[in-house]
Amino acid sequence: MGNALWAAYTQLYGLSFVSVLIITFTLTCLIIAYRALSNAAVSKTAWWCAYLPLSALAAWLTVATTVNIAASLRYHGMEGGAAAPVIGAAVIVIAGLIAATVLVRGRGNLPYAAVFLWALAAIFAAGGQAAGPIAVATGAAAILVISGLVAGYRRRVYASDSIRG
């Protein structure tokens, strides 16, 4: 529902502050669902039909939310001037921190991490080759995401070992 509302709103009014509210609310709902599924034992059917697509969508919206914020700032006339690459780099690192936190708290999630890394690769391809700060930030965010994935899996293994023994 959130994606449909966001798509309809942005077609009519563009990437404004309201679109940021819609996509942030949608992302929040997805992360709540993601965490619930990450901390539960799910069947293979539930993994394929719920966990995998919700994880991928949550990762995509984590990145898309930060892009929507940047586009909204531009829509409202806040370009950033010469500082734009540095501001963009900071936003990318913040998105990486959010993703790493989601991965740790969700006990690791390869589909989430893979989609987020794919989005970082697209950001690098679009701007990292032209702006050094963007390139460095995408690399830093990738390291954060991989570290979050590893820490999340360790947390999962530790939790399952504690239950057994």
N, C-alpha and C positions, 0 to 999 in steps of 0.2 A: 504494500500500500504506500509506503514511504517513497519508494522509487517512482511509482506512478505519479504521485503527487508532485515530487521534485521535477520530473520530466514535463508534466503539464505546466507547472508554474514557470519553469525556465523558458519554455517555448513562448509563453505569453509575455513574461516580464524580464527575462534575462537572469544573469547570475548576481542577484542582489543579496542584501542582508537576509531577506526572508528565505532565499534558497539555502543559505548557510544554516539557518535554523532547522529547515526541513531535513537536510542531509545529516546534520548532527544528531537530530532526534532519531532518524532511521539508523544511523550507525550505533547509537546507544542501545537501541532495541536489539540490534544484531549481536552486539558484544554480550549483552545479557543472555541471549539464547545460546551463543557460542560457549560462554562459560558454563552454563547449565549442562550442555552436551559434553563439554570437555571433562567435566567432573563426574560424569555418569558412565556406567557401563552400557553401551549401546549395541544392538544387534548389527549384523552386516547390512541388513536392509536399511536400518535407521542411519548407519554410517553413510551409505551411498545416497540415500534420499534426503537426509536432513543435515548431518554433520558436514559432509563434503561441500555441498552447495552453499550452506550458510557460512562456513569458514571462508570459502573463496570470496563470497560477496562481502563479508565483514572486512577482509583484507583489502579488497578493491575500494570499499567505501572509506577505509582509514586513509588511504592515499587520496581518493577523490574529494574527501572533506577538506583536506589541506589545500588542494588545488582550487576547490570552490571558494575557500576563504580568500586566497590570493586573487582569484578572478573577481570576487565581490569587491575587494579593496580597489582594484582597477576600475570596476564599474562605477564606484563612488568617487573616482578621481584621485585616488591615492596610488600613484605610480611607483614611487620609490626612487626615481631618478638614477643616479650613478650607484646608489646603494642597493638597487634592486637585486643584483646577483647575490649579495651577502644576505639580504633579507630572505630571499628564496632559499638559500643554503640553510639558514637557521630554521626555516619552516620544514625543510626536508629532514633535518636532524631531529626536530621535535616529533615529526611523524614516525621516524625510526624508533625513538624512545617510547612512544605510545605503542607501537607494534611489538617491541621487545617486552614491554610490561604485559600486554595482552597474552603474548606467548608464554611468559613465565607463569602468570596467574592461571592460564588455561592449560598448564602442564604440557606445553609443546603441542604443535599442530603443524604438520608438514604442509597440508594444503594452504593454510593461512600464510605461512612463511614463503612458500613458492610463489603465490600470487603477488605478495608484497614485493618480493625480489624482482619479479617480472615487471611490476610497475616502476620500480627504481631503475631498471634497465631502460625502460621507455623514457623516463625522465632524463637519464644520462644521454640517451641518443638524441633527445630533443634539445637539451640545453647544456649538457655537461661538456661537450666537445668545444663549445663556444665560450663558456664561462668557467674559469678555474674553480671558484667557490662551489658551484653546482656539482662539478665533478668530485671534489673532495667530500662534499656533503652526501652524495649518493653512495660513495664508498664507505663513509662512516655509518650511514644508516644501514647499509647492507651488513656491516660487521655487527651492529647492534641487533639486527633481526636474527642473524645466525647465532649470536650469543644467547639471545632470548629463547630461541628454539632449543638449543642444547641445555640451557638451564631448566627450561620447562620439562624436557624429557627426563632430566635427572630428578626433578621434583616428582614426576610421575613414578619413576622407578623406586625412589625412596619411599613414597607413600605406599606402593604395593608391597615392598619389603617389610614395612612396618605392620601392615595388616597380617602378613603371614607369620611374623615372628617375634 
